[in-house]
Amino acid sequence: MKRLFNRLPLAALLLFSTCSNPKQKPTHAIGTSFLADSNFRFINKDLNTDCIHLYSRKNKSEEIHNWYADSLHKQPYTDLTEDQRGILLGSSFPAKGYGAEFARNAIQACFVAKQEKIGTLQPIIVYWEHKGEGWLEMLLLDKNGKPINHIVISGCYEDDKDYHITTCNRSTLSKNQVITYQVTKKPIADTLKEPMEVDSVITKYTMLPSGKMYTQVWERKSGVRKKLVISQ
């Protein structure tokens, strides 16, 4: 049994499979049947990612994780199929050599929540994992079940150049709004002991029926908070 949400070094994804790419497999249409309520643990609920629990247990082959909402493994999450991973999560890995093929073959994923519709658009939350470390991601789907936007809403990672610097995300979700809280901790004055210097970024996303997002960002560095960006 293992409580997830650890660290995912982003460099691992960027450097993954830098050799010749394998032959691309054909991607099959996945339709919209995967949006059935039975595939999700949370339906139309305001959520705090701190309250979403994922416990893992390997299957009999000891190769594939199954995820549960409880430590007794009585409330399973529904896994994404290979084609669902490729179509729903492929755009989350835009770097050359990744995309749908990386999502199909290098990660595992499960459905977590289905939020209220925004016009004809359907927000869902999935959990995906790579080498035992993972993220919660919100996907905004069109009427055909294809992703048109996405937000990483929870997860932690170490700085690519200095593993003493860590950044963690957490979020709250309510109707058409997502507020993410990103905190970065780093040692002060070349010491690895406390106190740590803490920087933070708060981002408020308002999802529009067009699929665009109205974004507001507040940043706090060295004790000074300022409003950075308002974009649409």
C-alpha positions as CSV (number, residue, x, y, z in Angstrom):
1,M,0.0,0.0,0.0
2,K,1.3,3.4,-0.9
3,R,-0.1,6.9,-0.6
4,L,0.8,8.7,-3.9
5,F,1.8,12.3,-4.8
6,N,5.5,12.2,-4.7
7,R,8.1,14.0,-6.9
8,L,8.2,13.8,-10.6
9,P,11.5,15.2,-12.0
10,L,10.4,16.9,-15.2
11,A,13.8,16.3,-16.8
12,A,12.9,12.6,-16.8
13,L,10.0,13.3,-19.1
14,L,12.0,15.6,-21.4
15,L,14.9,13.1,-21.7
16,F,12.7,10.0,-22.0
17,S,13.3,7.9,-25.1
18,T,15.8,10.2,-26.8
19,C,16.7,7.4,-29.1
20,S,14.8,6.7,-32.3
21,N,11.1,6.7,-31.8
22,P,9.1,3.5,-32.0
23,K,6.7,3.0,-34.8
24,Q,3.5,4.9,-34.0
25,K,0.5,2.6,-33.3
26,P,-2.8,3.5,-34.9
27,T,-5.1,5.4,-32.5
28,H,-8.7,4.2,-32.3
29,A,-11.6,6.5,-31.6
30,I,-12.7,6.3,-28.0
31,G,-16.1,7.9,-28.3
32,T,-17.7,9.4,-25.1
33,S,-18.9,6.3,-23.3
34,F,-16.0,6.7,-20.9
35,L,-17.8,9.7,-19.4
36,A,-20.3,7.4,-17.7
37,D,-20.8,8.3,-14.1
38,S,-19.7,4.7,-13.1
39,N,-16.1,5.5,-14.2
40,F,-15.7,8.3,-11.6
41,R,-15.4,8.4,-7.8
42,F,-16.5,12.1,-7.6
43,I,-19.4,13.6,-9.6
44,N,-20.2,17.3,-9.8
45,K,-18.5,18.1,-6.5
46,D,-16.5,21.1,-5.3
47,L,-13.1,19.5,-4.6
48,N,-9.8,20.2,-2.7
49,T,-7.0,18.0,-4.1
50,D,-5.7,17.5,-0.6
51,C,-8.9,15.4,0.0
52,I,-8.4,13.1,-3.0
53,H,-6.7,10.0,-1.8
54,L,-5.0,7.4,-4.1
55,Y,-3.7,4.1,-2.7
56,S,-1.9,1.8,-5.0
57,R,-1.6,-2.0,-5.1
58,K,0.1,-4.0,-7.9
59,N,-1.9,-6.6,-9.7
60,K,-1.0,-10.3,-9.7
61,S,1.6,-9.7,-12.5
62,E,3.4,-7.2,-10.2
63,E,3.6,-4.9,-13.3
64,I,0.5,-2.7,-13.3
65,H,-0.8,-0.6,-10.4
66,N,-4.5,-0.6,-9.4
67,W,-5.6,2.5,-7.5
68,Y,-8.1,2.8,-4.7
69,A,-9.8,5.6,-2.8
70,D,-9.3,3.8,0.5
71,S,-6.5,2.0,2.2
72,L,-8.5,-1.3,2.4
73,H,-8.7,-1.4,-1.4
74,K,-12.5,-1.6,-1.5
75,Q,-13.2,1.5,-3.6
76,P,-11.3,1.1,-6.9
77,Y,-10.7,3.8,-9.5
78,T,-11.3,3.0,-13.2
79,D,-8.1,2.7,-15.3
80,L,-7.8,4.4,-18.6
81,T,-7.3,2.1,-21.6
82,E,-4.3,2.5,-23.8
83,D,-6.3,4.4,-26.5
84,Q,-7.9,6.6,-23.8
85,R,-4.4,7.5,-22.5
86,G,-3.2,8.3,-26.0
87,I,-6.1,10.6,-26.9
88,L,-6.9,12.2,-23.5
89,L,-3.3,12.7,-22.2
90,G,-1.2,12.8,-25.4
91,S,-1.4,16.6,-25.6
92,S,0.0,16.9,-22.0
93,F,3.4,15.8,-23.4
94,P,4.0,18.2,-26.3
95,A,7.8,17.8,-26.5
96,K,9.1,16.1,-29.6
97,G,9.1,12.3,-29.4
98,Y,6.4,12.1,-26.7
99,G,2.8,12.9,-27.3
100,A,0.3,10.1,-27.7
101,E,2.8,7.3,-27.9
102,F,4.4,8.3,-24.6
103,A,0.9,8.5,-23.0
104,R,-0.1,5.1,-24.4
105,N,3.1,3.2,-23.4
106,A,5.0,5.1,-20.6
107,I,2.3,6.1,-18.1
108,Q,-0.6,4.6,-16.2
109,A,-3.7,6.5,-15.4
110,C,-7.2,6.4,-13.8
111,F,-10.4,8.5,-13.9
112,V,-11.0,10.4,-10.6
113,A,-13.8,13.0,-11.0
114,K,-16.3,14.4,-13.5
115,Q,-17.2,18.1,-12.9
116,E,-20.3,20.1,-13.9
117,K,-20.5,20.9,-17.6
118,I,-19.5,24.4,-18.8
119,G,-21.9,24.9,-21.7
120,T,-21.2,21.8,-23.9
121,L,-17.7,21.3,-22.4
122,Q,-17.0,18.5,-19.9
123,P,-14.2,18.9,-17.3
124,I,-12.8,15.7,-15.8
125,I,-10.0,14.9,-13.5
126,V,-7.5,12.1,-14.1
127,Y,-4.5,10.8,-12.2
128,W,-1.5,9.7,-14.2
129,E,1.7,8.1,-13.0
130,H,5.2,7.6,-14.5
131,K,7.7,5.4,-12.7
132,G,5.8,5.5,-9.4
133,E,5.4,9.3,-9.2
134,G,2.3,11.2,-10.5
135,W,0.0,14.1,-11.0
136,L,-3.6,15.0,-10.9
137,E,-4.7,16.8,-14.1
138,M,-7.9,18.4,-15.1
139,L,-8.9,18.0,-18.8
140,L,-11.5,20.1,-20.5
141,L,-13.3,18.0,-23.2
142,D,-15.4,19.1,-26.1
143,K,-18.7,17.5,-27.0
144,N,-16.9,14.7,-28.8
145,G,-14.8,13.8,-25.7
146,K,-11.6,15.3,-27.1
147,P,-9.3,17.5,-24.8
148,I,-9.1,21.2,-25.8
149,N,-7.4,22.4,-22.6
150,H,-5.8,21.0,-19.5
151,I,-4.4,22.1,-16.1
152,V,-2.1,20.2,-13.7
153,I,-3.8,20.6,-10.4
154,S,-1.6,18.5,-8.0
155,G,1.8,17.0,-7.8
156,C,5.4,17.7,-6.6
157,Y,8.8,17.8,-8.3
158,E,12.4,18.6,-7.7
159,D,14.3,21.3,-9.6
160,D,16.1,19.8,-12.6
161,K,19.4,21.4,-11.5
162,D,19.1,21.5,-7.7
163,Y,17.3,18.6,-6.0
164,H,17.2,20.7,-2.7
165,I,14.6,22.9,-4.4
166,T,11.1,21.4,-4.5
167,T,7.9,22.7,-5.9
168,C,4.4,21.4,-5.0
169,N,1.0,22.2,-6.5
170,R,-2.4,21.8,-4.9
171,S,-5.8,23.1,-6.0
172,T,-9.4,23.8,-5.2
173,L,-12.2,23.4,-7.8
174,S,-15.7,24.9,-7.8
175,K,-17.9,24.9,-10.9
176,N,-16.0,26.7,-13.7
177,Q,-13.1,27.8,-11.5
178,V,-9.8,26.3,-10.5
179,I,-7.4,27.9,-8.0
180,T,-4.0,26.4,-7.9
181,Y,-1.4,27.0,-5.1
182,Q,2.2,26.4,-6.1
183,V,4.8,26.5,-3.4
184,T,8.6,26.4,-4.0
185,K,10.9,25.8,-1.1
186,K,14.7,26.3,-1.2
187,P,17.6,26.5,1.3
188,I,18.7,30.0,2.5
189,A,22.4,31.1,2.4
190,D,23.8,27.8,1.1
191,T,22.5,25.8,4.1
192,L,20.2,22.8,3.9
193,K,18.8,23.5,7.3
194,E,15.7,25.5,8.3
195,P,14.6,28.1,7.7
196,M,13.7,27.6,4.1
197,E,12.9,30.4,1.7
198,V,9.4,29.9,0.4
199,D,8.1,31.4,-2.9
200,S,4.5,30.9,-4.0
201,V,2.3,31.4,-7.0
202,I,-1.5,31.5,-6.9
203,T,-3.3,31.0,-10.2
204,K,-7.0,31.4,-10.7
205,Y,-8.5,29.8,-13.9
206,T,-12.0,30.7,-15.0
207,M,-13.1,28.3,-17.7
208,L,-15.3,29.7,-20.4
209,P,-17.8,27.9,-22.6
210,S,-15.6,28.7,-25.6
211,G,-12.9,26.5,-24.1
212,K,-10.6,29.4,-23.3
213,M,-9.5,30.2,-19.8
214,Y,-9.4,33.6,-18.1
215,T,-6.3,33.5,-16.0
216,Q,-5.2,35.6,-13.0
217,V,-1.8,35.1,-11.3
218,W,-0.4,36.4,-8.0
219,E,3.2,35.8,-7.1
220,R,5.1,36.0,-3.8
221,K,8.9,36.2,-3.9
222,S,11.1,37.3,-1.0
223,G,8.1,38.2,1.0
224,V,6.6,40.5,-1.7
225,R,3.4,39.6,-3.4
226,K,2.3,41.1,-6.7
227,K,-0.3,40.5,-9.4
228,L,1.5,39.4,-12.5
229,V,-0.8,38.4,-15.3
230,I,-4.4,38.7,-16.4
231,S,-5.0,36.8,-19.6
232,Q,-7.7,35.3,-21.7
